[in-house]
């Protein structure tokens, strides 16, 4: 139900994703929660393709979230997420996404510089 969870599933190895989904039943948290496995898998595929995930009142009514992966050399190391009241989320979604992507890039670049 969370944008960050969708990112973690989308960029996890397929066997880990399947193992997780097999042991965690899809249960509604709000009326908007995705509880159909096929629909969730389609959404996870879209997240992997688009590079970000959304949650529009799926985990908490009145709240919207965006999440992006933080990847280093293709390996998922974290997910950055922003949450806000749904009206603000809808108004500022594009800016939030741009800022999240910039923060993810900066985190990886900073870690690489630190490692050098």
N, C-alpha and C positions, 0 to 999 in steps of 0.2 A: 504493500500500500504506500510505501515511501519512495520518493524519487531516488534517494541514495541507495536504497535496496535494489531498485531496478538497475542502477548503474553497476553495482557490485555483481549482480547476476548477469548482466549483459556482457561484462568484460571478464568474467570468470571462465576458467576452462570448462568445456561442455560437460565433462563427467562430474565436476564439482557442482555445477548448476543443477544437473539432473538429480544428484544425490540430495541437495538441499530441498528441491521442490518435492521430491518423493517423501521426505520426512517432515515437511511442513505444509499441512493442509491450508488451502486458500479460504480464509474466513473473512466475512464482511466486518469492517471496522466502522464504516459509514455507508450510506446508500450508494456512494460513488466508488467504493472499493471494487477492484477487479477480482472476481472470484471464479471466473471461467479460465481454465488452464490454457486453452487455445488462444484466447484473447490476450492473456498475460504473455505467452510465448511470442505472439506477434508484436506486442509492445516492446518486449525485451529485444527482439530483432531490430525494431525501429530505433531503439536507443543505441544499439551497437552501430547502426548505420549513420545516425544523425550525430552521435557523440554527446548526447545529453538526455536527461530524463525529466519528466514532469509528474507532478502529483497535484491534481486540482480537487481538493476536498476528499481525497481517497483515504487519508489517514486521520484527518481532523476537519470537521465541517468548518467552513469559513476561512480555511488556510490553503494557500497555494505554495508549492515548492518547485525548485529547479535543482538539479544536481548534474555535475560534470565529473568525469573520471580524471584522476591525476595519474598519469602513466609515464613511466621512465623506460625508454627502450622497449615500448610495447607492453611492459609489465604493469598491471594495475597496482598502485601503492596506496591509494586513498580515493575518497570521493569528497568533493566540496559541494556544499548545499546552502541554499538560501531559502528561507521561509518568510512569508508575510501574509497579512490579511488578504483574502482573495481579490478584493477590489484593487488593492495596490499591486498585487502580483500581476493581474491582468493588464494594468496600466503600464507597468515597468518591466515586464517580462523580458523584452529585448535587451534592455540595459543590464538587468540582472545576469542574463546569459553571457553577455559580452564581458562583464566584470568577473564572473566565475571562471570563464575560459582564460582570461588574463591572469587571474590568481593561480590557476593550475599551472600555467606555463611558467610563471615566476617561481613557484615552489620547486619545480623540477630544475630550472636553471640555477636557483640558489643552492639546491642540494648538490648539483654537479660542481659548482664553484667551490663549495665547502669540501668536497671530496678530493679536489685537485691539490 
